[in-house]
Amino acid sequence: MTNNVKDGPSSSAYMFGPQVAYMPGEIAGVGINFNRTTVNQNNNQENVTKMTGWTIEPFFRYYFARTGDFSFLEMLRSVLVAEIRLCLKRIMRTLSLHIVISA
């Protein structure tokens, strides 16, 4: 005999929705969220509650602590360029030393 009744109540919920924003400048923007929410609750007494809803949420976003543009690839590029320049300077010094000695 199979018993499909779980011990205790159970519930599940999820929310999904896109966000649309307009940023006229670099530090501020306005937008709107569209969310669909679904909640299922079961208390194991043939009492199942299912709720579904839609929400619309306007928002304003302001970035006040900017640190400038940061990119790992940009940082890596600048380190590599600095190392290449240092190697070229060493090569040029070595070449000029050989030219002076041989003259």
N, C-alpha and C positions, 0 to 999 in steps of 0.2 A: 504494500500500500504506500502511495506517495503522498506526502504532505507538503504543499506548496506555500504554507503560511510561514512568514518570517517572524522572528522574535523582535518585537518592538516596532515603533513607527518608522517610516522611511520618507525621505523627501529628496527631490532633485530640482535644480534650477539652472537656467542658463540665460545669457543675454547676448544678443548679437546686434550690431548696427554700424552703419558707416558714419563717417565724420567728414563734413565739408567745411573748409575754412578759407578766408580771404585775408591776406596779409599785405596791406598797402605799403608798409615800411618793413624795416628789418627787425624792429623790436616789439611790434604790437600787431594783433590780428583779432578778427571776430569770426565766429563760425557757429555751426549747429550740429548737434548729434541726433541721429535717428536711431532709437533702440527698440528692439523687440524682445520682450521678456516672457519666459515661460516657466511656471512653477508647478510641480506635481508633488502632492503630499498624500500619504496613505497611512492611516492609523490602525490598520489590521482589523477593523470592525465594519467592513463593507462601506467605509466612509472614505471615498477618494475625492480629493479636491484638485482640480486642474484650473490654473489661471493663466491667461495669456493677455499681454498688454503691449501697447505702443507708447513710447515717450518721445517727446521732442524737447531737446535741451539746448538753448542758446548759450554761448560762452564768449568770454573776452579773455585773451591771453596777452600777457606783457612780459617780455624778457628783460629783467633789470640787471642781471649779473653776467654780462657777456665777458668772455675771456679772449675773444678774437677767434679767428679761424684756426682750428687745430685739425690736422690730418696726420695720421700715422705715416701714410705714403709720402706726404710733403716733408715730414721730419726725416724719414729715411733718405729721401732724395737729397736734402740739404747736407746730411752727414756724409753721404757718398761723394757729393760734389766737393766738400771740404777735404776729404781724404785724397781724392784724385788731384786736387790742386796742390796739396802737400807733397804728394809723390812727384808731380811734375816739377815743383821747385827743387826737390832733392836731385832729380835727374839733371836739371839745368845747371845746378851748382857743380855737380860732378863733371858734366861736359865742359863747363867753363874752366874748371880746375885742370882738366886734361889739356885743354887748348893752351892755357897759360904755361903749363909745364913743358909742353912739346915745342913751344915757340922759341 
